[in-house]
Amino acid sequence: MTLEMLFVLGMVVVMLTLLLFEVSRADFVVFLFLVIFLMTNVISTEDALSGFSNEGLMTILLLFVVASAIEKHGIIEGVVYKLLGDKTTPRGALLKLLPPVGVSSGFLNNTPIVLALTPIVKDWALKRGFSPSKFLIPLSYITIIGGTLTLIGTSTNLIIHGLLISSGKDGYSFFQLAPVGIVILIFGLIYIVTVGYKLLPEHLTATEKIQSEAKEFLAEAEISEDFEYCNHSIIDVTKHALKGIYIIEIIRDKRPLPEVNAHSYIQAGDRIIFSATLDAIGDIKDVKGLKLRTGSELTLEDLQTEGAVLIEAVVSHRSILLNKTLKTSRFKTRYQAGVIAIHRNNKRINSKVGDIVLKAGDTLLLLADESFLDVNKYSDDFYIVSNLTPPDKFMQNKRQGFGVLLLLGIMIGLVVAGILSMLKAMLVMVVILFVFKIISPRDAMTSIQFDVILLIGSAFGVGKAITNSGLATFVAEHIVMFAKPIGVLALLAALYLITNIFTELITNSAAAVIMFPIAVEVAEMMNTHYLGFVIAITIAASSSFITPIGYQTNLIVYGPGGYKFTDYIKVGVPLSIITMIITVTTVYLLWF
């Protein structure tokens, strides 16, 4: 192993470690190491920029816009309400819901599908006395599986497609992955509604748990004239007299103040509603001028007024709030919303709310104006999941929504017929959407997940470093040395397993880009066609079932389903094994 190979290997290990422990946002971490490889001349400027001009990446960018145009008109919601119906069993509902959702995920981005369906399915389940935790992991899993049906099913498929083209090879055809994807979808569905259903927990949702725990941490106090810090800001009051509490609302003259932030002033006669641990409440109960009323008489409903609603939101994997506290992020000022409680891993974090360091997947219960939902509907910071009844305007113009679906079908038909490439088809479609004002330029810009674009574009450069340094060849040689005596089947299994471990621990995009050059090198050493090996890593990179962090749809349902980290392991490990066996066997039979 040369010094350059050792350097690249060391940098890749450090990068994977930073991604694993979520030291910073994934896109920034990968971009940082792209810059390191560029500055140390491991890759050229052309190599560093190659990912950002890649056909697969450009197609993903355009698909964000197309998916936004479809999501905008509430088509998905209307169909789901009709599918689920009123009189059905939980398993019956899953059998009605999962097949069409799985097939749809082959043609639409799975993230907006899960975002749209999570609050609907959760509300439907609660109204019928079913636990949402029996439905939401299956919803995430089936969209992941459905993404293996077509070229545009997941970003991973398009990334590998782009890598194939950029390396001078033929890219995927539209239904190239379908022979494997269809088998996975059938067996995955059978597993989910039988064994998987039994393994799924029956948890309370985060909101229900917060409701039941409200008496433990919500409190109310009246401020009298002899309170030492009258006419002082909240930041002063909580720093000196009322340490350890998080003020949610101030009621003055029998009306809640429209905006409460760190610089709001407290006056005599105010009633303050706050969250705190029992220890903190005990510490302030004897403060002069403070008439404390414990949370025993206060419920979440008491907080809802004409202008304020309770909102449940999940911190997204690309949020600017990650690794910050509510105080340092200036949450109240930024979002005009108060945080009542925070849940992580299906448990309320028993700490000072304002001092909790936020992580992806945390569920926040917010008190905010109804406008919060509209303002943050497409926010990078949250997966909004509490909007159980979408606003009327969100359901408007279904005819236009169906028109977008029809147009997408026509474009896909042209791609399948070989008349247009996927990139050209999406370019034409986006232009049509703009010309007929189905989506505005502002909506289009908002819908594009630029952090994903940066992550994928940077990952291409990291992949080039692995190839240019000879590290891909070195790793491939050792994989071949280990598995060759057993046969091609063992090589497929080894590549699949390594890729799948990467995708569970880091991200699917990074896993795909890192493993692509290794898969191609293995094929060359075995003197066989590359396609089978590449398809195996493509499916493996998308099949993230064991952790909530490996795939963002798993994160979206994490809080709303009231899941624990171990729930994903319990339900996901058997599905991962089934998917691996099907993929390796099918690829071996069809391509070798």
N, C-alpha and C positions, 0 to 999 in steps of 0.2 A: 504494500500500500504506500503510495507516494505521499509527500508532505501536503500537496494540494488536496488529495483525497481525504487525508486526516483532518485538514482544516474544514473542508465542506461537511464531512461527517460530524465534526464537533459542533459546527454552527447549526446543522439540521437538528441535532439532539437538543441543543439549547432552545431552538425555536419550538420544537415539539413540547418541551418542558414548560415554556412560557404559555403556550396554547393550552396545555393540559390544566395548569393551575390558574388560568384566566387572569394572568398578571395585568394584561391590558387587552384592548379589543383585538380580535383575531386579524382584522384587516391591517391594523397598524403594525402588529408583530411581524406578519409575513412581509409587508412592505419594507420594514426596517432591515430584514435580512436580505431582501432584494438589493437594497442600497449597499449593504456590506459586501455582497458578492460583486456588485458593480465597481465599488471603490477599490477592491482588492484584485481587480482584473480577472476574476474567475469567469465572469461573463462580459461580453461586449455591450456597448450601449444599444446596439441593434437587438441583442438577445433580451436585454432588460425591458425593452419596449415592445417586444414581439407579442406578449400576451395581450396588450391593450389594443392591438390591431387585429387580434385573432377573430376569425369568422364566428366561432362558437360563442365568444364573449359578446360580440356585437348582437348576435341573435338573442342572447339572454336579455340584454338591455332592452331590445324591442319587445320581447315577450312580457316584460314587466308592464309596459304601456298597454299592451293588448289585454292582459289579465285585469288591469285596473278598469278598462272600459267595460268589461263583462261584469265585474264585481259591482260597479257603480249602480247598476240598475236593479239589483236585488233578484235576479233570475234564480240564483241558487237557493235563496231562502224560500221562495214560493214553491219550488219543486219539492223541497225537503218536507215542508209542512204537509203537503199532499201525500208524500211517500209514507211518512210515519203514521198518519191517521190517529184516531182516538182509541180504538179498541184493539189492542195488541199486547203480546207479552214482550219482555225485554229481548229475548232471543229472536222473536218474530220481527221486532223492530230492526234489530241488527241485520237480519236477512233481507229486509226491504231496503235498508239504507246503504249497506256496504258495497254490494255489487255495482250499482250505478255510480257511486262516489269513486270507487276504484277505477272504473273505466274512464270516468271524466278526468281523473288525475293523469291519464295518459296524454290528454290534449290540453289541459289547463294547468297553470302553476298550482302546485298543491298547497302552498302557503296561504293564498287568499281563500282557497276552499275551506281549509281548517279554520281560518280566522272568521269566516262568515258563518260556518256551521256550529262552532263551539257554543256560542250563547244560545242558539236556537235549540240544539240537542239538549243542552243542560236544562233549559227552561221547560222543554217538553217532558223530560224525565222527572223533574221535581214536581210538576203539576200532577203527574200520575203516580207519585209515590215511589219512583225508581231512583236508585243511586246513579248520578251522572258518571261516577267512576267506572261503571259497567259499560259505558258507551264511548268515552272520550279517547282512551288509549286505542281502542279498535279503530276509531275514526282517523287518528294520526297514522297508525300502522298501514291501514288500507290505502291511504293516499301515497305513502312511501312506496308500497308495492306496486300500485297502479302506475307510478312514474317510470317503471321499467318496461312499459308496453310500447312506447314510441320514442323517437329521437328527441321530442320536445317535452317528454314527461318530467324530467328533472334537469337542473342545471348541470349535474354530473355528466349526463349523456351528451349534452352539447359541448362540454369542456373536452371530453375525450374525442368527440367528433372533430373539434377544432385542432386538437393536438395531432390527430391522424393526418389532417389536411396540411398542417404546417410542416409535418415531417415528410411530406411528399407521397403519402399513401392515400388510398381511397377512404373517404369518410364513411360514416354509417348511412345506410338508406333509412327511410322514415320508419319502417317496421323491422329493422334489422334485429332489434332486441326482443321482438314480440314472441318468437318461439320459446324463449326462456321466460319472459314476463307473464305470458298467459298461464303457464304451468304453475309458476309461483303464486299468481293471483288466486287460482283455483284452490290449491292446497293451503295457502295462507288463510283464505276465507273459511275453509273447513276447520282449520285449527282454531281460529279466533272465536267461532261460534260454538265450539265444543270444549276442548281442553282449556283453551285460553280464557273462555268465559268463566269457567270454574276458578281459574287462578286469579282473575281480576278481583280487587278488593271492593268492599261496599263502604266507601268512606263518605263522611260528610264533606261537603264542599268547603272551601275556605270561608265563604260568606256565612254559611250555616255555623261553622265552628266559631267564627268571630261573634255571631249573634249569641251563641250559647255562653261565650266567655265574656260578653260585654260587661257584666256586673263585676268582673274581676279587675278591669283596667280603665273603665270609663268613670270619670268623676266630674263633679260640678262644684263651683265655689262662687260665693258672692263677695264682692270687694266693698268694704266699708270705708268711711272717710279717714279712719285712723290707720289705714294700711300705709306703711312707710313708703311704698313705691308707687303711690298714685301719680298719674300723669308722667310715668316713665314708660319707655318702650318695652315691648315684650322681651327683647334681647337682654335688657338690663334686669328685668324682673326675674327671668328664668336663670340668669347668671348669679344673682345674689339671693333673693328671698325664696323663690320657688324652684329650687334646683331639681333637675331630674324629671320635670314634667314637659309635655308637648301640647301647647295650646292649639286646639282645633278651631274653636269658634268663640267670639265675644258677642254677648247679647247686651245691647244697650237700648234703654227705653223700650223694652219688650220686643226689639227687632235685632236680628243678627246683623253684624256689620258686613257690608258687601265684600270687603277685602280684608283679610287678616294676614299680615306678614311680620317679619322680625322687627319692623320699625313701627308697627301699630302701637298706639298708646292705650294704657289701661287707666280707667277713671273710676272714681267712687260711684258705686251703684251698679257697676258692670257685673254681669254673671259670666264666668268663663267656663267653658267646657273643655276638658283636657283628657289626655291619656297618660297613664303612668303605671309603673309597677306598684305593687302593694307596699313595698319598702319606701318608695318615694312618697306615696300618699301619707304613710306614717310619719315621714320626716317633716312634712309641711303642715300637718293637721293643727299644730299649736301656734302657727304664725299669726302675729297680732294683725287684726283687721281683715282676716280671712275667715269666712264662715263656710266650712267645708261640708259638702253633702256628698256622701259616698255614692258609688255607681249603682247601689241597690235599687234606686228608683228610676234609673236612666236606661233607656233602650236605644237601639240604633234608629228606630222609627222617630224617636223624639228629636233626632238631629235633622230630619228631613223637613224642610220648609217649602214655601211656594217656589222659591228660586233655587233651592239647593237639593241635590239628589245624591244618593249613595252610588258610587261607581267602583266596580272591581276591575283592576287593571294588572296585567302581568308585565314586569320589566323585561324588555326584549334583549336579545343577545347583542344588539348593536346600539344600545341606549347610551346616551352621554352620562347617565346616572350610575353606570357600573363603577364599582369600587369607590363610590362617594357616599357620604352620609346625606341625610335630608338637609342638614344645616349647611354643609359645604357646597351643596348643589343649589342652595337657595330655592328649594322646592316650591314653597308657598308663593314667592314672588314670581317665579318662572311660569308656574302652571295655574295660579289662582285656585289652588285646591289644598285642603288639609288632609293629612294622612292620619286615619284613625288607628289603624293597626297594620302590621306586616306579618305575613305568613311565609315560612320557608320549610320545605320538606314536610308539609301538612301539619306544621306546628307554628303557633304564634311565637315569635321571637321575644323571649322574656327579658327585654332590655329597654333602655330609654329609646323611644321611637326615633328621636332626632339624631341619635348617635349610631344607629344601625348602618353598617356598610352594605349597600345594596348589591345584589348579585342577579345574574340572569335567571329568570324563572320565579323571582320573588313575587308574591301576590300582595298588592296594596289595596286596602279599602279606603277610598277617598270620599271626602265630602266636597262637592264642587257644584258649580252652576251647570245647567244642562248644556250650555255651549261648549263645555269641556269635551264632550263627545265629538262634536263637529270639528272643533279645532284640532283635536288629536287623533282623528279617525285614521289618518295615514301617517301618524308620527312614527319616527324611527325609535322613539324611546319606549313605547308601550305596545303590547298587544291588548287592545281594548276588548274586554269580553263581557262586560256587564250590560251592554246595550241589548237587552232581551227582546225589546220590541223596536225594531228599526224605525227611525223617523219616516214620516210619509214621503218626504222628498227622496229618501234613499230607495223607495220602492217605485218611484215614478218612471214613466216611459219604458215599460217592459217591451214594447214593440221595438224600440231602439236597441234594447239589450239582446233580443232574439235576432235582430238584424246583424249585430256584431258576431253572434255565434254562427249565423249562416255564412257571413263573410269569412270567418276563420275556417269553416268547413270547406269553402271554395278554395282558399289558399292552400290548405292541406292537400286537397285533391290535386292541385297543380304541382305540388311538391312530389307527391306519390307518382304522378304521371311523368315526372322527370322534366316538366316544362320550366319550372323555376327551382332555384336552390332555396333552402329554408331561409337564408338571410334575405334574399330578394323578395320572397313572399311576404315576410314580416315588414320589410321596408315599404312595399306597396300597401299593405294593410294599414300601417300607421299613417301613411300619407292620406289614405281615404278617411280614416278616423278624424284627422285634422280638417280636411277639406269640408266634410259634412258636419263639423263641429260636434261630433259625438264625444270627443274629449278635448279639453283645452290644453294649451302648452303648459300651463301652470300645473294642472292635474297630472300631466305626463311626467313633468320633472319631479313632482312629489312622489309618484308611484315608483320611480327608479330607485332601487336600493344601491346607492353608490358605494356603500361599504362592501357589499357583495362583489361589485364590479372591481373595486380596488383589491380585494382579497384574491379573486380569481386571476386578475391580470398580474399581480405580484407573484402568485404561485407558479405561473408559467415560467417566470424568470428563475425562480428557485429550482424548478424542474430542469431548466437548462444548465444550471450550475451542477446539478447531480450528474447530468449527462456529460458535460464538457470536462469535468474533472476525472472522469473514468469511474466514479463511484457506482454508477448504475451497472456498469459491466462487472465490477468487483462483486457487488451484492448478487447479481444474477448468476455469476459463476458459482457462488457458494450455495445458492438455492438449487441450482442444477446438480451440483455435486452431492447435495443431501438427498434430493428427491428423484434424480434420474434412475437410480437402480430399481426404484419401485415402479416408475413409469410416468407417462404424461398425466395420468389421473392425479398422482401425488403432487406433481408440479402445479396443476390447476388448483388443487386444494391448498397448497402452501401459499400461492399468490393471493388467493381469495382470503385466506385467514389473516395474513399480514395486513392486507388492505382494509379488511373489516375491523381489525383492532384499531388501526389508525383512525378510521372514520368515527368510531365510538368515542375515542379519546380527544380528537382534535376537531376537524371539520371534514365534511365529505369532499369539498372542493380541493383542499390541501392533500387529502389522502389520494385522490385520483391523479393529481398532477405529479406527486412524488412517485407513485407506483407505475405510472405509464412507461417511462423509459426503461424501468426494470423489466416489465412484462415484454416489451419489444426485444430487449437483449436476450431474455430467456428463449424467446421464439427463434432468434437467430442462432443461438448456441445449439438448440435442438434441431435446427435445420427444418423447422415446420412453419406453417403460415401463422402470422401474428394475430389474426382476428379472434381466434378462440380465447387466447390468453387475455387480450384486451377486453373482450366482452365480460370475461370472468371478473376482472378488477372493476369494470364499470358497474356491474350489479352489486359487487361487494361494497363499493364506495357509497352506494345509495341505501344499502340495507342496514340502517342504524335503528336497532330496536332495544338495545340493552341499557342505554343511558338517556336521560332527558336532554343532555347537552350535545349529542352527536348530530341531531337534526332539529331544525327550528320548529317543525310541527309538533315534535315531542315536548318542546318547551312551552308552546302555546297552551297545551292542555294540562300542563303540570299543576299549576295553581287551581284552575277552575275544577279540575277533577279531584282535588284534595289528595293528590298522590304523594307517596314517599319515593325516594330514590330507588329503594329496594323493590318497589312494585314493577318498575321497568325491567329489573333483572329477572324477577320471577316469571313474568309473562313473556319477556323478550328473548331470553336465552333459548327456549325451545323453538321459537319462530326463527331465530338466527340459524340454528342448526338445520332446520327444515329447509330454509332458503339456500344455505350453503350446499346441502346434499343435492337439491334439485338443480341448482345452477351448475355445479361441477359435473354432475351426471349428464345433464342435457347438453351442455357445451361439448363434453367429450364425445357424445354420440353423434351430434350434428356436425362438428367441425374437425374431429380427429378420427 
